[in-house]
Amino acid sequence: MNVIQTIEQEIAEIMSGNRLYTTYLSQWKYLLESYLGGQEYREAAHLTRYQLETDGEYNARLLATPLENHCKSIISVYNSFLFRECPEREFGALENMPEIEDFLKDADFEGRSLDAFMKDVATWASVFGHSWIIVAKPNINANTRADEQALGIRPYVNVLTPMVVLDWNWTRSPAGRFELRYFKYLEDINGDVHTVKEWTQETIRTTVVNIQDSIIHEDYTEINGLGKIPAIICYNARSTVRGIGVSDIGDIADAQRFIYNATSEVEQTIRLDSHPSLVKTPETNAGIGAGSLIHMPENLDPGLKPYLLNFDGANVGSIYESIEHTISSIDKMANTGATRSTLNQTLSGVAMETEFQLLNAKLSEKADNIELAEEQLWKLFAEYMGTTWDGCIEYPGSFNIRDTSREIDELVKVKSAATDPRVIALVDHELVEFLGEDADLILPEVVTLMNGQTVPYDSAEPFESPEEMFNPMTGENIIVNDFMSKRNAFLNGLVEKE
């Protein structure tokens, strides 16, 4: 074997992935194309090709067919709930480190805040089923923390999709915990030049290769001072295979592809209905457009006169019904029927509430997985800084998903049917609660519910006779003369004296 063949074989080994990577790569590519849409989806040629269709005809059909990107829409809905509120972070021993504030503002040295970075992690985990986080720190052999701070050296993070993680290997430690023993990924792709990182618990190998010219530009190894591989896997949902997650859009991508092909059929049906094919002999001259002339040879056989070929294909309405049914199935799979709907639905209140609960459960599971990944991130951050993580990360565990319009309509109906002033007061209070923070502006003009009773805020209405209130904690009695005094007494835990 000559030197060139040896180098080519070495480059092929460097760029190769393990068995799981090879097995799932085509599926990951399909999921990525389904999420990105646009030119990537068009170039992937997900339209079914007709028999005897030429390349030109197929390309024209690709350009004429729009894509309804339900995959991106579903993931956007999930992220809008997951990151509506920022997570609560308590840093413990890291609290007073100046690197913390800088890291929160620029987590990856590319200007992304930690919140924006974790949103990207969650997005790619939703697409592929999982994503990876690498926590690294430049090694400049600084003697003190002051030297590192002067040079701006601190840990930073990088998100990796499964498509660039080529190889990995877990082993169980004596304590029973699974630990990464080997990790290889594509760090950078610049045209034909690829940079590959290989981590072990002892070393870090970096190889820069030109896959087109079969040249190894750089190949050097460093000591892994951390003593472990700082790679974190963030699952969207766990599968039965370690290192492989379950995508949110695995089945939705197939339904989206069906809609894409059905949309092409709609375009073809309309085109053929509007412009039927003209059948004629080569000698017959036919113009184009309405009112055009057809010139036939004088000696043309009457049986060969031109005629229109009518199209008896599928009805456009039936195709649209099929598309609507598929969109409905997508919403059922994603539990987003009530949140993505743009039309009034005939779902009952119980059915909509059940769907909200299912979506809430799905979002809670996703939030727990993101929270776990960030906790592991901070543990590695603390190790790089020479300390132990004792803080706490808390992502929202429940998501207030409500059909506000339906609830307001129900309250209005209850109020119109009620005769008891206390019921009307309670309904008024619930209606004001829908205003959120703006409720504080008008609450003094309405009633509130405290200790199971409705008490007016209006202090301008005194009682006909003073009332006595009892404090169960001190055993003391107080006298109240108006509604405001009674309200304040309720807030302080006093009760009406019998």
C-alpha positions as CSV (number, residue, x, y, z in Angstrom):
1,M,0.0,0.0,0.0
2,N,1.5,3.4,-1.0
3,V,1.6,6.6,1.0
4,I,-1.4,8.2,-0.8
5,Q,-3.6,5.2,-0.1
6,T,-2.5,5.2,3.6
7,I,-3.4,8.9,4.0
8,E,-6.8,8.4,2.2
9,Q,-7.5,5.4,4.5
10,E,-6.6,7.5,7.6
11,I,-8.8,10.4,6.5
12,A,-11.7,8.0,5.9
13,E,-11.3,6.6,9.4
14,I,-11.2,10.1,10.9
15,M,-14.4,11.1,9.1
16,S,-16.2,7.8,9.8
17,G,-19.1,7.4,12.3
18,N,-20.2,4.5,14.4
19,R,-22.9,2.0,13.6
20,L,-25.7,4.1,15.2
21,Y,-24.6,7.2,13.4
22,T,-24.7,5.4,10.0
23,T,-28.1,3.9,10.8
24,Y,-29.8,7.1,11.8
25,L,-28.0,9.6,9.5
26,S,-30.6,9.4,6.6
27,Q,-33.5,9.8,9.1
28,W,-31.8,12.9,10.7
29,K,-31.2,14.4,7.3
30,Y,-34.9,13.9,6.4
31,L,-36.0,15.5,9.7
32,L,-33.6,18.5,9.2
33,E,-35.0,19.1,5.6
34,S,-38.6,18.8,6.9
35,Y,-37.9,21.5,9.6
36,L,-35.9,23.9,7.4
37,G,-38.2,23.7,4.4
38,G,-37.4,26.2,1.6
39,Q,-34.6,25.4,-0.8
40,E,-33.3,22.5,1.3
41,Y,-36.7,20.7,1.1
42,R,-37.0,21.4,-2.6
43,E,-33.5,20.1,-3.4
44,A,-34.2,16.9,-1.4
45,A,-36.9,16.2,-4.1
46,H,-39.6,14.9,-1.7
47,L,-42.2,15.1,-4.5
48,T,-43.2,11.7,-6.0
49,R,-42.0,11.5,-9.5
50,Y,-44.5,10.6,-12.3
51,Q,-43.8,7.8,-14.7
52,L,-42.0,9.0,-17.9
53,E,-41.6,12.5,-16.3
54,T,-38.6,14.3,-17.7
55,D,-36.1,16.2,-15.5
56,G,-37.4,19.5,-16.8
57,E,-41.0,18.7,-16.0
58,Y,-40.1,17.4,-12.6
59,N,-38.0,20.5,-11.7
60,A,-40.8,22.8,-13.0
61,R,-43.3,21.0,-10.7
62,L,-40.8,21.3,-7.7
63,L,-40.7,25.1,-8.3
64,A,-44.5,25.4,-8.6
65,T,-45.3,23.5,-5.4
66,P,-45.4,25.4,-2.1
67,L,-44.6,23.7,1.2
68,E,-46.8,24.1,4.3
69,N,-44.1,23.7,7.0
70,H,-46.0,22.2,9.9
71,C,-42.8,20.8,11.5
72,K,-41.4,24.3,12.1
73,S,-44.8,25.6,13.2
74,I,-45.2,22.8,15.8
75,I,-41.8,23.4,17.3
76,S,-42.3,27.1,17.4
77,V,-45.5,26.5,19.4
78,Y,-43.7,24.3,21.9
79,N,-40.8,26.9,22.3
80,S,-43.3,29.8,22.7
81,F,-44.6,28.0,25.8
82,L,-41.3,26.6,27.1
83,F,-39.4,29.9,27.0
84,R,-42.3,32.3,27.8
85,E,-40.8,32.7,31.2
86,C,-37.1,32.7,32.0
87,P,-35.8,29.9,34.2
88,E,-34.9,30.7,37.8
89,R,-31.2,30.3,38.5
90,E,-29.4,30.2,41.9
91,F,-25.7,30.0,41.5
92,G,-24.6,29.1,45.0
93,A,-20.8,29.3,45.3
94,L,-20.5,30.7,41.7
95,E,-22.7,33.7,42.6
96,N,-20.0,36.3,43.0
97,M,-17.7,35.2,40.2
98,P,-17.4,37.9,37.5
99,E,-17.4,35.3,34.8
100,I,-21.0,34.4,35.5
101,E,-22.5,37.6,34.3
102,D,-20.4,37.5,31.1
103,F,-21.4,33.9,30.5
104,L,-25.1,34.7,30.9
105,K,-24.8,37.4,28.3
106,D,-22.5,35.6,25.9
107,A,-22.6,31.9,26.5
108,D,-20.9,30.7,23.2
109,F,-18.5,33.6,22.4
110,E,-20.8,34.3,19.4
111,G,-23.1,36.8,21.2
112,R,-25.9,34.4,22.2
113,S,-27.2,34.7,25.8
114,L,-27.6,31.5,27.8
115,D,-31.4,31.7,27.4
116,A,-31.1,32.0,23.6
117,F,-28.5,29.2,23.6
118,M,-30.8,26.8,25.6
119,K,-33.6,27.7,23.2
120,D,-31.5,26.5,20.3
121,V,-30.6,23.3,22.2
122,A,-34.3,22.7,22.8
123,T,-35.1,23.4,19.1
124,W,-32.6,20.9,17.7
125,A,-33.6,18.3,20.4
126,S,-37.2,18.6,19.1
127,V,-36.1,18.2,15.5
128,F,-33.7,15.2,16.0
129,G,-34.8,13.8,19.3
130,H,-31.7,15.0,21.1
131,S,-28.9,17.5,20.8
132,W,-25.4,17.7,22.4
133,I,-23.8,20.5,24.4
134,I,-20.0,20.8,24.6
135,V,-18.6,22.9,27.5
136,A,-15.0,23.9,26.8
137,K,-12.4,26.3,28.2
138,P,-9.3,27.5,26.3
139,N,-6.1,26.1,27.7
140,I,-3.4,28.9,27.9
141,N,-1.5,27.6,30.9
142,A,-2.4,30.6,33.0
143,N,-0.9,30.5,36.5
144,T,-3.7,32.3,38.3
145,R,-7.4,33.2,38.0
146,A,-6.4,36.9,37.6
147,D,-4.4,36.0,34.5
148,E,-7.4,34.2,33.0
149,Q,-9.7,37.2,33.8
150,A,-7.3,39.6,32.3
151,L,-7.3,37.6,29.0
152,G,-11.1,37.0,29.1
153,I,-10.6,33.2,29.5
154,R,-13.7,31.4,30.8
155,P,-15.8,28.3,29.9
156,Y,-18.1,28.6,26.9
157,V,-20.6,26.3,25.3
158,N,-21.3,25.0,21.8
159,V,-24.4,23.1,20.6
160,L,-24.0,20.1,18.3
161,T,-26.7,18.4,16.2
162,P,-26.6,14.6,16.0
163,M,-25.5,14.9,12.3
164,V,-22.0,16.2,13.3
165,V,-21.5,13.8,16.2
166,L,-19.7,10.9,14.5
167,D,-18.8,8.6,17.3
168,W,-19.4,8.1,21.0
169,N,-19.0,5.4,23.6
170,W,-20.4,5.0,27.1
171,T,-19.0,2.7,29.8
172,R,-20.5,2.0,33.3
173,S,-18.2,3.2,36.1
174,P,-17.7,1.1,39.3
175,A,-20.3,3.3,41.0
176,G,-22.9,2.3,38.4
177,R,-23.0,5.6,36.5
178,F,-22.7,5.6,32.7
179,E,-19.8,7.8,31.6
180,L,-18.6,9.0,28.2
181,R,-15.3,7.3,27.4
182,Y,-14.9,8.5,23.8
183,F,-16.5,11.4,21.8
184,K,-15.8,12.5,18.2
185,Y,-17.5,15.3,16.3
186,L,-17.1,17.7,13.4
187,E,-16.2,21.0,15.0
188,D,-16.1,23.1,11.8
189,I,-16.7,22.7,8.1
190,N,-15.1,25.3,5.8
191,G,-15.7,24.1,2.2
192,D,-13.6,21.0,1.8
193,V,-11.6,21.6,5.0
194,H,-13.1,19.8,8.0
195,T,-12.0,20.0,11.6
196,V,-12.6,16.9,13.7
197,K,-12.3,16.7,17.5
198,E,-11.7,13.5,19.4
199,W,-12.1,13.5,23.2
200,T,-11.1,10.9,25.7
201,Q,-10.9,11.3,29.4
202,E,-7.1,11.8,29.0
203,T,-6.5,13.6,25.7
204,I,-8.1,15.9,23.1
205,R,-7.1,15.3,19.5
206,T,-7.7,17.9,16.8
207,T,-7.4,17.0,13.1
208,V,-7.9,19.4,10.2
209,V,-8.3,17.5,6.8
210,N,-9.1,18.4,3.2
211,I,-11.4,15.7,2.1
212,Q,-11.3,16.8,-1.6
213,D,-7.5,16.7,-1.9
214,S,-6.9,14.0,0.8
215,I,-4.5,16.2,2.8
216,I,-4.1,16.3,6.6
217,H,-3.3,20.0,7.4
218,E,-3.0,19.7,11.1
219,D,-3.0,16.8,13.7
220,Y,-2.2,17.6,17.3
221,T,-3.1,16.2,20.7
222,E,-3.6,18.0,24.0
223,I,-3.9,16.9,27.6
224,N,-7.5,16.8,28.9
225,G,-7.0,18.7,32.1
226,L,-10.6,18.2,33.2
227,G,-10.3,14.5,33.4
228,K,-13.7,13.8,31.8
229,I,-15.4,14.5,28.5
230,P,-17.5,17.7,28.8
231,A,-20.3,16.6,26.5
232,I,-23.9,16.7,27.6
233,I,-26.8,15.1,25.8
234,C,-30.1,16.9,26.0
235,Y,-33.0,14.5,25.2
236,N,-36.3,15.6,23.8
237,A,-37.6,12.3,24.9
238,R,-35.6,9.1,25.7
239,S,-35.8,6.1,23.4
240,T,-34.7,2.5,24.2
241,V,-31.3,3.2,22.7
242,R,-28.7,5.2,24.8
243,G,-27.7,8.3,22.9
244,I,-30.7,8.4,20.6
245,G,-33.8,10.5,21.4
246,V,-37.3,10.6,20.1
247,S,-38.1,13.5,17.7
248,D,-41.3,15.6,18.0
249,I,-41.7,15.6,14.2
250,G,-40.9,12.0,13.2
251,D,-44.4,11.2,12.2
252,I,-45.4,14.8,11.4
253,A,-42.7,15.0,8.7
254,D,-44.4,12.1,6.9
255,A,-47.8,13.8,7.0
256,Q,-46.2,17.1,5.9
257,R,-44.7,15.3,2.9
258,F,-48.1,13.9,2.0
259,I,-49.6,17.4,2.1
260,Y,-46.7,18.6,-0.1
261,N,-47.5,15.9,-2.7
262,A,-51.3,16.6,-2.5
263,T,-50.6,20.3,-3.0
264,S,-48.7,19.5,-6.2
265,E,-51.7,17.4,-7.4
266,V,-54.0,20.4,-6.8
267,E,-51.7,22.6,-8.9
268,Q,-51.6,20.0,-11.7
269,T,-55.4,19.4,-11.6
270,I,-56.1,23.1,-11.9
271,R,-53.6,23.5,-14.7
272,L,-55.0,20.6,-16.7
273,D,-58.6,21.7,-16.1
274,S,-57.8,25.2,-17.3
275,H,-55.6,24.2,-20.2
276,P,-56.6,20.9,-21.8
277,S,-54.1,19.2,-24.1
278,L,-54.5,19.8,-27.8
279,V,-54.0,16.7,-30.0
280,K,-52.9,17.4,-33.6
281,T,-50.7,16.2,-36.4
282,P,-47.2,17.8,-36.8
283,E,-48.4,19.5,-40.0
284,T,-51.2,21.3,-38.3
285,N,-50.4,24.9,-37.2
286,A,-52.1,25.9,-33.9
287,G,-51.8,29.2,-32.1
288,I,-51.7,29.7,-28.4
289,G,-54.3,31.4,-26.2
290,A,-58.0,32.2,-26.5
291,G,-59.4,32.7,-30.0
292,S,-56.2,31.4,-31.7
293,L,-56.4,30.0,-35.2
294,I,-55.6,26.4,-36.3
295,H,-54.4,25.9,-39.8
296,M,-54.8,22.4,-41.2
297,P,-53.4,21.0,-44.4
298,E,-55.9,20.8,-47.3
299,N,-55.4,17.1,-47.8
300,L,-55.7,16.2,-44.1
301,D,-57.6,13.1,-43.3
302,P,-60.9,14.1,-41.5
303,G,-60.2,11.5,-38.9
304,L,-57.0,13.4,-38.0
305,K,-58.5,16.7,-37.3
306,P,-57.3,18.4,-34.0
307,Y,-59.2,17.8,-30.8
308,L,-58.9,18.7,-27.1
309,L,-58.0,15.9,-24.6
310,N,-60.3,16.4,-21.6
311,F,-58.9,15.7,-18.1
312,D,-60.9,13.4,-15.9
313,G,-58.7,13.5,-12.8
314,A,-59.4,13.8,-9.1
315,N,-61.7,16.6,-7.9
316,V,-59.9,19.5,-6.3
317,G,-62.4,19.6,-3.5
318,S,-61.6,16.0,-2.5
319,I,-57.9,16.7,-2.5
320,Y,-58.4,19.7,-0.2
321,E,-60.5,17.6,2.1
322,S,-57.7,15.1,2.3
323,I,-55.3,17.9,3.1
324,E,-57.5,19.2,5.9
325,H,-57.9,15.7,7.4
326,T,-54.1,15.4,7.4
327,I,-53.6,18.7,9.1
328,S,-56.1,17.6,11.7
329,S,-54.1,14.4,12.3
330,I,-51.0,16.5,12.7
331,D,-52.6,18.6,15.4
332,K,-53.8,15.4,17.2
333,M,-50.3,14.0,17.1
334,A,-48.8,17.2,18.5
335,N,-51.7,18.1,20.9
336,T,-51.8,21.5,19.3
337,G,-55.3,21.5,17.8
338,A,-56.6,24.3,20.0
339,T,-53.4,26.4,19.9
340,R,-52.8,26.3,16.1
341,S,-56.5,26.6,15.1
342,T,-57.5,29.6,13.1
343,L,-61.2,28.6,12.7
344,N,-63.9,28.0,15.3
345,Q,-63.9,24.4,16.3
346,T,-66.8,22.2,17.4
347,L,-64.8,20.7,20.3
348,S,-66.6,20.6,23.7
349,G,-65.0,22.4,26.6
350,V,-64.1,19.0,28.2
351,A,-62.3,17.9,24.9
352,M,-60.4,21.2,24.7
353,E,-59.4,21.0,28.3
354,T,-58.2,17.4,27.9
355,E,-56.1,18.5,24.9
356,F,-54.6,21.4,26.9
357,Q,-53.7,18.9,29.7
358,L,-52.0,16.6,27.2
359,L,-50.0,19.4,25.8
360,N,-49.1,20.6,29.3
361,A,-47.8,17.1,30.1
362,K,-45.7,17.0,27.0
363,L,-44.2,20.5,27.7
364,S,-43.5,19.6,31.3
365,E,-41.5,16.6,30.2
366,K,-39.5,18.7,27.7
367,A,-38.8,21.3,30.3
368,D,-37.5,18.7,32.8
369,N,-35.1,17.4,30.2
370,I,-33.8,20.9,29.4
371,E,-33.5,21.7,33.1
372,L,-31.4,18.5,33.6
373,A,-29.1,19.4,30.7
374,E,-28.5,22.9,32.1
375,E,-27.8,21.5,35.5
376,Q,-25.1,19.3,34.0
377,L,-23.8,22.3,32.1
378,W,-23.3,24.3,35.3
379,K,-21.6,21.3,37.0
380,L,-19.0,21.3,34.3
381,F,-18.7,25.1,34.4
382,A,-18.0,24.9,38.2
383,E,-15.4,22.2,37.7
384,Y,-13.6,24.4,35.1
385,M,-13.6,27.2,37.7
386,G,-12.2,24.9,40.4
387,T,-15.2,24.6,42.6
388,T,-18.3,22.4,43.1
389,W,-21.8,23.3,41.8
390,D,-24.3,23.8,44.7
391,G,-26.8,26.0,42.9
392,C,-30.2,25.3,41.5
393,I,-31.9,25.6,38.1
394,E,-35.7,25.7,37.9
395,Y,-37.6,25.7,34.6
396,P,-41.4,26.2,34.6
397,G,-43.0,22.9,35.5
398,S,-46.6,23.8,34.5
399,F,-47.8,25.9,31.6
400,N,-51.0,27.9,31.9
401,I,-52.8,26.9,28.7
402,R,-56.3,28.2,28.7
403,D,-59.0,29.0,26.2
404,T,-59.6,32.5,27.5
405,S,-62.4,33.4,25.1
406,R,-64.4,30.3,26.0
407,E,-63.9,30.9,29.7
408,I,-65.0,34.6,29.4
409,D,-68.1,33.6,27.4
410,E,-69.0,31.1,30.1
411,L,-68.6,33.6,32.9
412,V,-70.7,36.2,31.0
413,K,-73.5,33.5,30.7
414,V,-73.3,32.7,34.4
415,K,-73.5,36.4,35.3
416,S,-76.5,37.0,33.1
417,A,-78.3,34.0,34.8
418,A,-77.3,34.8,38.4
419,T,-79.5,36.7,40.9
420,D,-77.4,36.4,44.0
421,P,-75.2,39.5,44.4
422,R,-72.4,37.3,45.9
423,V,-72.3,35.2,42.7
424,I,-72.3,38.2,40.5
425,A,-69.5,39.7,42.6
426,L,-67.5,36.5,42.3
427,V,-67.9,36.5,38.5
428,D,-66.8,40.1,38.3
429,H,-63.7,39.2,40.2
430,E,-62.9,36.3,37.8
431,L,-63.4,38.5,34.8
432,V,-61.0,41.1,36.2
433,E,-58.4,38.4,36.8
434,F,-58.2,37.8,33.1
435,L,-56.6,41.3,32.8
436,G,-53.5,40.1,34.7
437,E,-51.3,43.0,35.8
438,D,-53.8,45.5,34.4
439,A,-56.3,44.3,37.0
440,D,-54.6,46.4,39.6
441,L,-55.7,49.5,37.8
442,I,-59.5,48.8,38.3
443,L,-59.6,46.4,41.3
444,P,-60.5,49.2,43.8
445,E,-63.8,49.6,41.9
446,V,-64.8,45.9,42.0
447,V,-65.1,43.1,44.6
448,T,-62.6,40.5,45.7
449,L,-62.8,37.0,47.2
450,M,-61.1,36.5,50.6
451,N,-61.6,33.7,53.1
452,G,-64.6,32.5,51.2
453,Q,-66.5,35.8,51.3
454,T,-66.9,38.7,48.9
455,V,-66.0,42.0,50.4
456,P,-66.4,45.4,48.6
457,Y,-63.3,47.6,48.3
458,D,-65.3,50.8,48.4
459,S,-64.6,52.5,51.7
460,A,-67.2,55.2,51.1
461,E,-70.0,52.9,52.2
462,P,-70.0,52.6,56.0
463,F,-72.0,50.0,57.9
464,E,-75.3,50.8,59.4
465,S,-73.9,49.6,62.7
466,P,-70.2,48.8,63.7
467,E,-69.2,45.1,63.4
468,E,-66.8,43.2,65.7
469,M,-63.9,41.1,64.3
470,F,-61.9,38.5,66.2
471,N,-58.2,37.7,65.9
472,P,-57.7,34.0,66.7
473,M,-54.0,34.4,67.1
474,T,-54.1,37.0,69.9
475,G,-57.6,36.6,71.2
476,E,-58.3,40.3,70.7
477,N,-61.4,41.9,69.2
478,I,-61.5,45.0,67.0
479,I,-64.4,47.1,65.7
480,V,-64.8,47.8,62.0
481,N,-67.0,50.6,60.7
482,D,-66.8,50.3,56.9
483,F,-66.0,48.0,54.1
484,M,-62.4,48.9,53.7
485,S,-61.7,48.2,57.4
486,K,-63.4,44.9,57.1
487,R,-61.4,44.0,54.0
488,N,-58.1,44.8,55.7
489,A,-59.2,42.7,58.7
490,F,-59.8,39.7,56.4
491,L,-56.3,40.2,54.9
492,N,-54.7,40.2,58.4
493,G,-56.4,36.9,59.2
494,L,-59.3,38.2,61.4
495,V,-62.7,36.5,61.3
496,E,-66.2,37.8,62.0
497,K,-67.2,37.4,65.6
498,E,-70.4,35.3,66.0
